[in-house]
Amino acid sequence: MTLRWLMTLGERTRPDTPTYAECPPPGEARAAALVDDCGQLFPILRNWRRQFDSDLTAWAAQVEVDDIEHLPRHVTEDWGPELRLDTMPGGYVVVSDYRDHEQPATSTLQHQAQRPALDAAPGAHP
C-alpha cells in the first residue's frame, strides 16, 4: 500500500459558530479525495469551493491506502485528520496542523522565570 493524503469536505452545521466544522469520515462526507502529495489537495479544494460554497473547511490525513473506493475499516472508523484547510476570502487557504508535535525544549529564560525569587538577606536594608 502507498502512503497518500485523504481529504474530506467538512460541514459547517452551526450558524451561531461560523468557523465550526464537523469532520465526517470518508464514507459519510459530501466529498472526498485521495491524492499522492499534499500539494495536490489545494486544486481539489479550489474545485470544491466553486462547486459547494465559497467558505468551506476540509480535513486531511496521511493514510496508507491504494483506492478511495475500498478504504480499510480502520481508516473510516478511526478517521482522525491531521490537517484542517479553511478557505478564506481572496482565494486564501489557512492550514492548521493538528498532528502531535513534541513540546519544544524549555528555554533558559523560562527556567529563570520559574526559579523562586531570592529573599533579602536577614538584616539587610534597602
Sine and cosine of phi, psi and omega as CSV:
sin_phi,cos_phi,sin_psi,cos_psi,sin_omega,cos_omega
0.00,0.00,0.45,-0.90,-0.07,-1.00
-0.95,-0.31,0.60,-0.80,0.06,-1.00
-0.98,0.18,0.86,-0.51,-0.06,-1.00
-0.70,-0.71,0.06,-1.00,0.07,-1.00
-0.96,-0.29,0.79,-0.62,0.05,-1.00
-0.93,-0.37,0.76,-0.65,-0.03,-1.00
-0.79,-0.61,0.68,-0.73,0.08,-1.00
-0.85,-0.53,0.48,-0.88,0.04,-1.00
-0.99,0.16,0.84,-0.54,0.04,-1.00
-0.97,0.24,0.28,-0.96,0.01,-1.00
-0.87,-0.50,0.86,-0.52,0.06,-1.00
-1.00,0.01,1.00,-0.05,-0.16,-0.99
-0.98,-0.20,0.01,1.00,-0.05,-1.00
-0.87,-0.50,0.99,-0.13,-0.01,-1.00
-0.88,0.48,-0.45,0.89,0.02,-1.00
-0.96,0.29,-0.32,0.95,0.03,-1.00
-0.75,-0.66,1.00,0.08,-0.15,-0.99
-0.90,0.44,-0.35,0.94,0.00,-1.00
-1.00,-0.05,-0.10,0.99,0.04,-1.00
-0.94,0.33,0.70,-0.71,0.04,-1.00
-0.61,-0.79,0.85,-0.53,0.08,-1.00
-0.92,0.39,0.37,-0.93,-0.06,-1.00
-0.86,-0.50,0.99,0.11,-0.03,-1.00
-0.95,0.31,0.58,-0.82,0.07,-1.00
-0.92,0.39,0.31,-0.95,-0.09,-1.00
-0.79,0.61,-0.62,0.78,-0.03,-1.00
-0.96,0.28,-0.27,0.96,-0.05,-1.00
-0.93,-0.36,-0.12,0.99,-0.05,-1.00
-0.96,0.27,0.48,-0.88,0.05,-1.00
-0.91,0.42,-0.48,0.88,0.04,-1.00
-0.49,-0.87,0.54,-0.84,0.04,-1.00
-0.55,-0.84,0.47,-0.88,0.00,-1.00
-0.59,-0.81,0.53,-0.85,0.04,-1.00
-0.80,-0.60,0.84,-0.54,-0.05,-1.00
-0.72,-0.70,0.29,-0.96,-0.02,-1.00
-0.99,0.16,-0.52,0.86,-0.12,-0.99
-0.75,-0.66,0.58,-0.81,-0.02,-1.00
-0.84,0.55,-0.59,0.81,0.00,-1.00
-0.89,0.46,-0.38,0.93,0.02,-1.00
-0.97,0.25,-0.19,0.98,0.03,-1.00
-0.94,0.35,-0.52,0.85,-0.13,-0.99
-0.93,0.37,-0.68,0.73,0.10,-1.00
-0.89,0.46,-0.57,0.82,0.04,-1.00
-0.92,0.40,-0.68,0.73,0.04,-1.00
-0.87,0.49,-0.64,0.77,0.04,-1.00
-0.88,0.47,-0.68,0.74,0.03,-1.00
-0.91,0.41,-0.65,0.76,0.06,-1.00
-0.88,0.47,-0.61,0.80,0.00,-1.00
-0.89,0.46,-0.66,0.75,0.04,-1.00
-0.92,0.39,-0.63,0.78,-0.10,-0.99
-0.98,0.18,-0.65,0.76,-0.16,-0.99
-0.97,-0.26,-0.78,0.62,-0.08,-1.00
-0.16,-0.99,0.39,-0.92,-0.03,-1.00
-0.97,0.23,-0.53,0.85,0.04,-1.00
-0.92,-0.39,0.93,-0.37,0.00,-1.00
-0.60,-0.80,0.22,-0.98,0.01,-1.00
-0.82,-0.58,0.65,-0.76,0.09,-1.00
-0.80,-0.60,0.44,-0.90,0.02,-1.00
-0.86,-0.51,0.67,-0.75,-0.04,-1.00
-0.67,-0.75,0.49,-0.87,0.04,-1.00
-0.49,-0.87,0.48,-0.88,0.12,-0.99
-0.99,0.16,0.77,-0.64,-0.01,-1.00
-0.70,-0.71,0.38,-0.92,0.02,-1.00
-0.97,-0.23,1.00,0.02,-0.02,-1.00
-0.60,-0.80,0.37,-0.93,0.01,-1.00
-0.95,-0.32,-0.36,0.93,-0.14,-0.99
-0.54,-0.84,0.76,-0.65,-0.01,-1.00
-0.94,0.33,-0.40,0.92,0.00,-1.00
-0.97,0.25,-0.36,0.93,-0.05,-1.00
-0.77,-0.64,0.92,0.40,-0.01,-1.00
-0.97,0.22,0.66,-0.75,0.06,-1.00
-0.89,0.46,0.48,-0.88,-0.04,-1.00
-0.84,0.54,-0.65,0.76,-0.03,-1.00
-0.90,0.44,-0.46,0.89,0.02,-1.00
-0.95,0.31,-0.70,0.72,-0.04,-1.00
-0.98,0.22,-0.61,0.80,-0.04,-1.00
-0.98,0.18,-0.55,0.84,-0.04,-1.00
-0.95,-0.31,0.57,0.82,-0.06,-1.00
-0.86,0.50,0.92,-0.38,0.02,-1.00
-0.69,-0.72,1.00,0.02,-0.11,-0.99
-0.91,0.41,0.43,-0.90,-0.03,-1.00
-0.98,-0.18,-0.48,0.88,-0.04,-1.00
-0.83,-0.56,0.59,-0.81,0.15,-0.99
-0.90,-0.43,0.77,-0.63,-0.01,-1.00
-0.88,-0.47,0.90,-0.43,0.00,-1.00
-0.93,-0.37,0.79,-0.61,0.07,-1.00
-0.99,0.15,0.56,-0.83,-0.04,-1.00
-0.79,-0.61,0.34,-0.94,0.07,-1.00
-0.83,0.56,0.57,-0.82,0.00,-1.00
1.00,0.01,0.06,1.00,0.03,-1.00
1.00,0.05,0.14,0.99,-0.02,-1.00
-0.99,0.16,0.40,-0.91,0.08,-1.00
-0.78,-0.63,0.78,-0.62,0.08,-1.00
-0.99,-0.16,0.82,-0.57,0.01,-1.00
-0.96,-0.29,0.83,-0.55,0.05,-1.00
-0.94,-0.35,0.78,-0.62,-0.05,-1.00
-0.99,-0.12,0.90,-0.44,-0.02,-1.00
-0.98,-0.20,0.14,0.99,0.02,-1.00
-0.94,0.34,0.49,-0.87,0.06,-1.00
-0.95,0.31,0.78,-0.62,0.06,-1.00
-0.87,-0.50,0.49,-0.87,0.06,-1.00
-0.93,0.37,0.60,-0.80,0.05,-1.00
-0.92,0.40,0.68,-0.74,0.02,-1.00
-0.91,0.41,0.47,-0.88,0.02,-1.00
-0.87,0.49,0.62,-0.78,0.00,-1.00
-0.92,0.38,0.73,-0.68,-0.04,-1.00
-0.98,0.21,0.26,-0.96,0.01,-1.00
-0.87,0.49,-0.62,0.78,0.00,-1.00
-0.90,0.45,-0.62,0.79,0.02,-1.00
-0.92,0.39,-0.61,0.79,0.05,-1.00
-0.89,0.46,-0.68,0.74,-0.02,-1.00
-0.91,0.41,-0.63,0.78,-0.01,-1.00
-0.92,0.38,-0.43,0.90,-0.04,-1.00
-1.00,0.07,-0.23,0.97,0.01,-1.00
-0.95,0.32,0.61,-0.79,0.03,-1.00
-0.92,0.39,0.57,-0.82,0.03,-1.00
-0.92,0.39,0.56,-0.83,0.01,-1.00
-0.98,0.19,0.74,-0.67,0.07,-1.00
-0.98,0.20,0.43,-0.90,0.05,-1.00
-0.91,0.42,0.58,-0.82,0.01,-1.00
-0.90,0.44,0.56,-0.83,-0.02,-1.00
-0.86,0.51,0.70,-0.71,0.04,-1.00
1.00,0.09,-0.09,1.00,0.00,-1.00
-0.98,0.18,0.63,-0.78,0.03,-1.00
-0.88,-0.47,0.60,-0.80,0.04,-1.00
-0.93,0.36,0.00,0.00,0.00,0.00
